[in-house]
Amino acid sequence: MSDFKGIPIVRSAPAASGQKYVTPQGFTAIRDGIKKTAAAEPLQVGRKPRWLRAPMPAGARFEAVRGIVREHRLSTVCEEAKCPNIGECWNAGTATLMLMGAVCTRACRFCSVDTGNPRGWLDPEEPENAARTVTLMGLGYVVLTSVNRDDLPDGGAAHFAATVRAIRRASPGTAVEALTPDFQGVLADVETVVDSGLQVFAQNVETVERLTHPVRDARAGYRQTLDVLAHSKRFRPQVLTKTSLMLGLGETDAEILATMDDLRAVGVDILTLGQYLRPTVNHLPVQRFVAPEEFENLRREALARGFLECVAGPMVRSSYRAERALEGNNCGLGESAAGA
C-alpha cells in the first residue's frame, strides 16, 4: 500500500513523547516535536493557579457540533490540541482547522506538534474537505492554521490559498482567518495567501526578541515574522493583521512593551496574549504564571499603543473567540469572570 506519491505506508505502534515513529505516509517523525533527553527538567509538582482551571465544555450548540464532528470524522485543532476554550468557541460557531498534516518540519521548544520531514506529502483533497467541514459544522468564522512545511517549494502557500477559496465558495458567509507559517520570509508566498479572499492574516511572533532562540526553531526569526506581517499589511491594507505572544517564558515587562511597539510599527492590528504552559517534560519549563490583573494591565498598554484589540488572559490562545476580536471587550473575558 502507498500514498499518492508512491511512498510506502508503514504503520507502527504509537511512540512515547520524544521518540521517533513512522507516520502512515511512511516518513519518520518525533512524537511531540522535541527529542527526549536526560537533561530535561522535571515537570513542576503541585496545582496550577486557580485562574488556569478551565470549565468543562458544555452547551446545546457545543454538543451539536461535537456530534457532527464525530459522525463525519472531522479533524479540528480544537480537539487535537485539547484547547481549554473549545466549549466557548464551538458554542459561538467558531473553530480552528489545521492544514497540511500533523507533522511539522520545525521543532520549536514550546510546541508539542510532531516534528519530521513529510517529503512533499500533501492531501490534494484537503481544500474541498475543509470547505465541507466548515459547512457541516455551520461555522460563521473559521481559523485555518498549519504546521510549517519547509519541505514544500512555497511552504504550502498555494494550498492555504486553495483552501480559503474553497471555503468562500462553499460558505460565502463564513469569515476566514489564516494563521500561517512564516514561509521562510518569502514575501511572494505571503501575497499568495493574503490575496485569497480572507479577512484576517496572522503570523505569530510567539515571544520577545531576546527569547526567540531558544523558544522558536532556528529557521524562525523575530525580524522575519515582523517582515511577513509588514508585507501583508502593505500588500492588502484592508486585510487585518494579527499576532500572538506567550508569556511566562522569562520575558520582562519592558521587553513585552518593546515588542508591542515593534508590532505597531509594522501595522499589526490585533494582538493576543496568553500564558505559556509546558506540554511535556522535554519542552521549555514555565518561568512564571502571569496573574489575570497583569494581563489586563498589558491589554491597556496595547490599546494605548493603537491596536484595534488586544485579547489578553491566562487561557487565551491565538484563535480564542476570534470572531469577537473587534468588539472592544477583550472577547468577553470580563463577562465570563463576572458570571463565574
C-alpha positions in Angstrom: 0.0 0.0 0.0 1.3 3.5 -0.8 0.1 7.1 -0.8 -0.4 9.2 -3.9 3.3 9.9 -4.3 4.2 6.2 -4.2 5.8 6.4 -0.7 5.1 3.1 1.1 2.8 3.4 4.1 4.3 1.7 7.1 2.2 1.6 10.2 3.8 1.4 13.7 2.8 1.4 17.3 2.3 4.8 18.9 5.6 6.2 20.2 6.2 7.8 23.6 6.8 11.5 23.8 10.2 12.4 22.4 10.6 9.2 20.5 10.7 8.5 16.8 7.9 6.8 14.9 6.9 6.1 11.3 3.8 8.0 10.0 1.0 6.4 7.9 2.6 8.2 5.0 5.9 6.4 5.5 8.2 9.1 6.8 9.8 9.4 10.3 8.7 11.9 12.9 9.3 12.7 16.6 6.3 12.5 18.8 5.5 15.8 20.5 8.3 17.5 18.5 11.2 17.5 20.9 13.6 14.5 21.4 13.7 13.1 24.9 16.9 14.0 26.8 18.3 13.1 30.2 18.9 16.7 30.9 15.2 17.7 30.7 13.9 19.5 33.8 11.2 17.6 35.6 7.6 18.8 35.4 6.6 21.1 38.2 4.7 19.4 41.0 1.6 21.0 42.5 -1.6 22.6 41.4 -1.7 25.3 38.8 -3.1 28.7 39.9 -6.9 28.8 40.2 -7.2 31.1 37.2 -5.8 28.3 34.9 -8.7 26.0 35.6 -11.0 25.8 32.5 -14.7 24.9 32.8 -15.9 21.6 31.3 -17.2 22.3 27.7 -21.0 22.2 27.6 -24.0 23.7 25.8 -26.5 22.7 23.2 -24.5 24.2 20.3 -21.3 22.5 21.5 -23.0 19.1 21.7 -24.5 19.5 18.3 -21.1 20.5 16.7 -19.4 17.6 18.6 -21.9 15.2 17.2 -21.3 16.4 13.6 -17.5 16.1 14.2 -17.9 12.5 15.4 -20.3 11.4 12.8 -18.3 12.7 9.9 -14.8 12.0 11.4 -13.8 15.6 11.1 -10.5 16.9 12.5 -10.1 20.2 14.3 -7.2 21.8 16.2 -9.7 22.5 19.0 -9.8 18.8 19.8 -6.4 17.7 18.7 -4.7 20.4 20.9 -7.1 19.8 23.8 -7.9 23.5 23.8 -9.5 24.6 27.1 -11.7 27.1 25.2 -13.4 24.5 22.9 -16.8 24.8 24.5 -16.9 28.6 24.3 -15.8 28.7 20.7 -17.9 25.9 19.4 -21.0 27.3 21.1 -20.2 30.5 19.2 -19.8 28.9 15.8 -16.0 29.2 15.6 -13.4 26.5 15.1 -9.8 26.1 14.0 -8.7 23.6 11.3 -5.1 22.5 10.8 -4.0 22.0 7.2 -1.1 20.0 5.6 -0.9 17.2 8.1 0.2 16.9 11.7 4.0 16.7 11.2 6.0 20.0 11.3 9.4 20.5 9.7 10.4 22.6 12.6 11.0 21.9 16.3 10.1 24.9 18.4 10.7 24.2 22.1 7.3 25.4 23.2 5.2 23.4 20.8 4.1 19.7 21.0 3.3 19.2 17.3 5.2 16.2 16.0 8.4 17.0 14.0 9.7 15.4 10.8 10.1 15.8 7.1 7.0 15.0 5.1 9.0 15.0 1.9 6.4 16.9 -0.1 3.4 14.9 1.0 0.0 16.8 0.7 -3.6 15.7 0.6 -4.9 17.2 -2.7 -8.5 16.8 -1.5 -8.0 18.8 1.7 -9.2 22.2 0.4 -12.6 20.8 -0.6 -12.8 18.6 2.6 -12.1 21.7 4.7 -14.8 23.5 3.0 -17.2 20.6 3.6 -16.2 20.6 7.3 -17.0 24.3 7.6 -20.4 23.8 6.0 -21.2 20.7 8.1 -20.2 22.5 11.3 -22.2 25.6 10.4 -19.2 27.9 11.2 -19.6 31.6 11.0 -15.9 32.1 11.5 -13.1 29.6 10.8 -9.4 29.9 11.6 -7.1 27.9 9.3 -3.7 27.1 10.6 -1.0 24.6 9.7 2.3 23.1 10.6 5.4 24.6 9.0 6.1 22.9 5.7 9.7 23.9 4.7 9.8 20.8 2.5 7.4 22.4 0.0 8.7 24.9 -2.6 6.2 27.6 -1.5 5.8 26.5 2.2 2.3 25.5 1.4 1.1 28.9 0.4 -0.9 27.7 -2.6 -2.5 25.0 -0.6 -3.6 27.6 2.0 -5.0 29.9 -0.7 -6.9 27.0 -2.4 -8.5 26.1 1.0 -9.6 29.7 1.6 -11.1 29.9 -1.9 -12.9 26.6 -1.4 -14.4 27.7 1.9 -15.5 31.0 0.4 -17.2 29.2 -2.5 -19.0 26.7 -0.2 -19.9 29.1 2.6 -19.7 32.7 1.4 -21.0 34.0 4.7 -18.1 32.4 6.7 -15.2 34.8 7.7 -11.8 33.2 7.3 -8.6 33.8 9.3 -5.3 32.3 8.2 -2.7 31.7 10.9 0.2 30.7 8.7 3.8 29.7 8.8 6.4 32.4 8.0 7.1 30.9 4.6 10.8 31.4 5.4 10.3 35.1 4.7 9.4 34.7 1.0 7.1 37.6 0.5 5.6 36.3 -2.8 4.3 33.4 -0.8 2.7 35.7 1.8 1.0 37.5 -1.1 -0.5 34.2 -2.4 -2.3 33.7 0.9 -3.3 37.3 1.6 -4.7 37.6 -1.9 -7.0 34.5 -1.5 -10.1 36.3 -0.1 -9.5 36.0 3.7 -10.4 38.6 6.3 -7.5 38.2 8.8 -3.9 37.2 8.2 -1.9 36.1 11.3 1.7 35.0 11.9 2.8 34.6 15.5 5.9 36.3 16.8 5.5 34.0 19.9 7.9 35.7 22.3 10.1 38.7 22.7 13.2 39.2 20.5 15.7 38.1 23.2 14.0 34.8 23.7 13.2 34.0 20.1 16.0 31.5 20.2 15.8 29.1 22.0 12.0 29.3 22.2 11.5 29.1 18.4 13.2 26.9 15.8 16.4 28.3 14.3 14.7 28.8 11.0 12.1 31.1 12.5 13.0 34.7 13.4 11.7 37.7 15.2 12.5 40.1 12.4 11.4 37.6 9.8 7.9 37.5 11.4 7.8 41.3 11.6 8.7 41.5 7.8 5.9 39.0 7.0 3.3 41.0 8.9 4.5 44.3 7.5 4.3 43.0 3.9 0.9 41.6 4.5 -0.4 45.0 5.6 1.3 46.8 2.7 0.0 44.3 0.1 -3.6 44.3 1.2 -4.2 47.1 3.8 -7.9 46.1 4.2 -6.9 42.6 5.5 -6.5 42.7 9.3 -3.1 41.5 10.6 -2.8 39.6 13.9 -0.1 38.1 16.0 0.3 36.4 19.4 2.7 36.4 22.4 3.1 33.7 25.0 4.0 35.0 28.5 5.8 33.1 31.3 9.0 32.2 29.4 11.2 34.6 31.2 10.4 37.9 29.4 10.4 41.2 31.2 7.6 43.8 31.1 9.9 46.2 29.3 10.5 43.6 26.6 6.8 43.0 26.2 6.1 46.7 25.7 9.1 46.9 23.3 7.6 44.1 21.3 4.2 45.8 21.2 6.0 48.9 19.8 7.7 46.8 17.1 4.4 45.2 16.1 2.5 48.5 15.9 5.4 49.9 13.8 4.6 47.3 11.1 0.9 47.9 11.3 -0.3 44.9 13.2 -4.0 45.3 14.1 -4.8 42.6 16.7 -2.6 41.1 19.4 -3.3 38.2 21.7 -1.5 37.5 25.0 -1.7 34.2 26.8 0.1 32.0 29.4 2.7 29.5 28.2 2.0 26.1 29.5 4.7 23.4 29.2 3.3 20.5 27.1 5.9 17.8 28.1 9.0 17.4 30.2 11.1 17.8 27.0 9.8 21.3 26.4 10.8 24.6 28.0 9.8 25.0 31.6 7.4 27.7 32.7 9.3 30.6 34.4 6.2 32.1 36.0 2.4 32.2 36.0 1.1 35.6 34.9 -1.8 36.8 37.0 -5.1 38.0 35.3 -4.6 41.5 36.5 -1.2 41.6 34.8 -2.8 40.6 31.6 -5.4 43.3 32.0 -2.7 45.9 32.5 -0.8 44.7 29.4 -4.1 44.9 27.4 -4.4 48.6 28.4 -0.9 49.2 27.3 -1.6 47.6 24.0 -4.8 49.6 23.4 -2.9 52.8 24.3 -0.4 52.0 21.5 -3.2 51.8 18.9 -4.0 48.1 18.5 -7.6 47.6 17.4 -7.9 45.0 20.1 -5.6 43.1 22.4 -7.2 39.8 23.7 -5.3 39.1 26.9 -5.8 36.5 29.6 -4.2 33.3 31.1 -6.3 30.9 29.0 -6.1 33.0 25.8 -4.8 31.2 22.7 -4.1 32.6 19.2 -7.6 31.9 18.0 -9.6 32.5 21.2 -13.1 33.7 20.2 -11.5 35.2 17.1 -14.9 36.3 15.7 -15.3 38.7 18.7 -11.9 40.4 18.3 -13.2 43.8 17.3 -15.9 44.1 19.9 -13.6 46.1 22.2 -14.4 43.9 25.3 -11.5 41.5 25.5 -13.6 38.9 23.7 -16.0 38.9 26.6 -13.4 37.7 29.2 -14.8 40.2 31.7 -18.3 38.9 31.2 -17.1 35.3 31.9 -15.4 36.5 35.1 -18.5 38.3 36.2 -20.6 35.3 35.7 -18.2 32.9 37.4 
